[in-house]
């Protein structure tokens, strides 16, 4: 899956040309190729919750999770943290991943009342709550 929210700075400010002969330039092996594979083959299969999708009731999940920017970013962060925990030498790394990362994100992701996928229409016609409103900062005098 191509990142629907690419980091434009990576293209604008490349730090150097990759050199496959340099061990630091070789991408580390990962269990999952990308966040879509992580969510489809692991996360959605391992997380077992009763979801309702009735507005404001219970837990909410949109099968089109990738359409919600916050959901995409949180699941991408969970995938990256998972990959780090898998290769960690610390035997408790995966336990910490579950308690610290997964549990905390699930409370937000699946919140059927105010979460980023709450009030999802079954027909897919609704695409999120939209970004938080922001006003410009006032100019400082002086």
C-alpha positions as CSV (number, residue, x, y, z in Angstrom):
1,X,0.0,0.0,0.0
2,X,1.3,3.4,-0.9
3,X,1.3,5.9,2.0
4,X,-1.8,8.0,1.4
5,X,-0.2,10.7,3.5
6,X,3.4,10.8,2.3
7,X,6.0,12.8,4.2
8,X,6.8,15.5,1.7
9,X,10.0,16.5,3.6
10,X,11.6,13.1,2.8
11,X,11.5,14.0,-0.9
12,X,12.5,17.6,-0.5
13,X,15.4,17.1,2.0
14,X,17.2,13.8,1.2
15,X,20.1,13.5,3.6
16,X,22.3,11.4,1.2
17,X,22.2,8.9,-1.6
18,X,21.6,5.3,-0.3
19,X,24.7,3.1,-0.7
20,X,23.7,-0.6,-0.6
21,X,27.4,-1.5,0.3
22,X,27.0,0.5,3.6
23,X,25.3,-1.6,6.2
24,X,23.6,1.5,7.7
25,X,21.9,2.2,4.3
26,X,20.3,-1.3,4.0
27,X,16.8,-1.3,5.2
28,X,16.3,-3.8,8.1
29,X,14.2,-6.9,7.5
30,X,10.7,-6.5,8.8
31,X,8.0,-9.0,9.6
32,X,5.4,-7.0,7.6
33,X,6.2,-5.1,4.4
34,X,4.0,-2.1,5.3
35,X,1.2,-0.9,7.5
36,X,-1.5,-2.4,5.3
37,X,0.0,-5.8,5.6
38,X,0.4,-5.4,9.4
39,X,-3.2,-4.4,9.8
40,X,-4.6,-7.0,7.4
41,X,-2.6,-10.0,8.3
42,X,-1.9,-9.4,12.0
43,X,-3.6,-6.6,13.8
44,X,-7.2,-7.2,12.5
45,X,-6.7,-11.0,13.1
46,X,-5.3,-10.7,16.7
47,X,-7.5,-7.9,18.1
48,X,-10.8,-9.4,19.0
49,X,-13.4,-6.9,20.1
50,X,-17.2,-6.7,19.7
51,X,-17.8,-3.6,17.5
52,X,-21.1,-2.0,17.2
53,X,-20.8,0.9,14.7
54,X,-24.1,2.2,16.1
55,X,-23.5,5.9,16.6
56,X,-22.2,6.5,20.2
57,X,-22.6,2.9,21.3
58,X,-19.8,0.5,22.1
59,X,-16.7,0.2,20.0
60,X,-16.4,1.4,16.4
61,X,-14.2,0.1,13.5
62,X,-14.3,1.1,9.9
63,X,-13.0,-1.6,7.5
64,X,-11.8,1.4,5.4
65,X,-9.5,2.4,8.3
66,X,-6.9,3.8,5.9
67,X,-9.3,6.7,5.0
68,X,-9.0,8.2,8.5
69,X,-5.7,10.1,8.8
70,X,-5.5,9.7,12.5
71,X,-6.2,6.0,12.3
72,X,-3.6,5.5,9.6
73,X,-1.0,7.4,11.6
74,X,-1.7,5.5,14.8
75,X,-1.7,2.1,13.1
76,X,1.5,3.0,11.3
77,X,3.1,3.9,14.7
78,X,1.9,0.6,16.1
79,X,3.4,-1.3,13.2
80,X,6.8,0.5,13.6
81,X,6.7,-0.2,17.4
82,X,5.8,-3.8,16.7
83,X,8.8,-4.3,14.3
84,X,11.1,-2.7,17.0
85,X,9.7,-5.0,19.7
86,X,10.1,-8.1,17.5
87,X,13.8,-7.6,17.0
88,X,14.5,-6.3,20.6
89,X,16.9,-8.3,22.8
90,X,14.6,-7.5,25.7
91,X,12.3,-10.5,26.4
92,X,9.6,-8.2,27.8
93,X,9.6,-5.9,24.7
94,X,6.4,-7.5,23.2
95,X,4.6,-7.4,26.5
96,X,5.4,-3.7,26.8
97,X,4.2,-3.2,23.2
98,X,0.9,-4.7,24.1
99,X,0.4,-2.8,27.4
100,X,2.0,0.6,26.5
101,X,1.3,0.8,22.8
102,X,-1.7,-1.3,21.7
103,X,-3.9,-0.8,24.8
104,X,-3.4,2.9,24.8
105,X,-4.1,3.3,21.0
106,X,-7.1,0.9,21.1
107,X,-8.9,3.1,23.7
108,X,-8.8,5.9,21.1
109,X,-9.1,4.0,17.9
110,X,-12.2,2.0,18.9
111,X,-14.0,4.7,20.9
112,X,-17.5,4.5,19.4
113,X,-18.6,7.9,20.9
114,X,-15.7,10.2,20.0
115,X,-13.0,8.2,18.3
116,X,-11.7,8.8,14.8
117,X,-14.0,6.1,13.4
118,X,-17.0,6.8,15.5
119,X,-20.3,7.4,13.6
120,X,-19.1,5.6,10.5
121,X,-21.8,5.0,7.9
122,X,-22.0,1.3,6.8
123,X,-22.2,2.4,3.2
124,X,-18.9,4.2,3.4
125,X,-20.3,7.7,2.5
126,X,-18.8,9.3,5.6
127,X,-15.1,9.9,5.9
128,X,-14.2,11.1,9.4
129,X,-14.8,14.1,11.7
130,X,-12.3,16.3,9.9
131,X,-9.3,18.1,11.3
132,X,-9.3,20.2,14.4
133,X,-10.0,23.9,13.7
134,X,-7.0,26.2,14.1
135,X,-6.8,29.9,14.2
136,X,-3.6,31.7,13.2
137,X,-1.3,32.9,16.0
138,X,-1.3,36.6,16.5
139,X,1.7,38.5,15.4
140,X,4.0,39.5,18.2
141,X,4.9,43.2,18.4
142,X,8.4,44.3,18.8
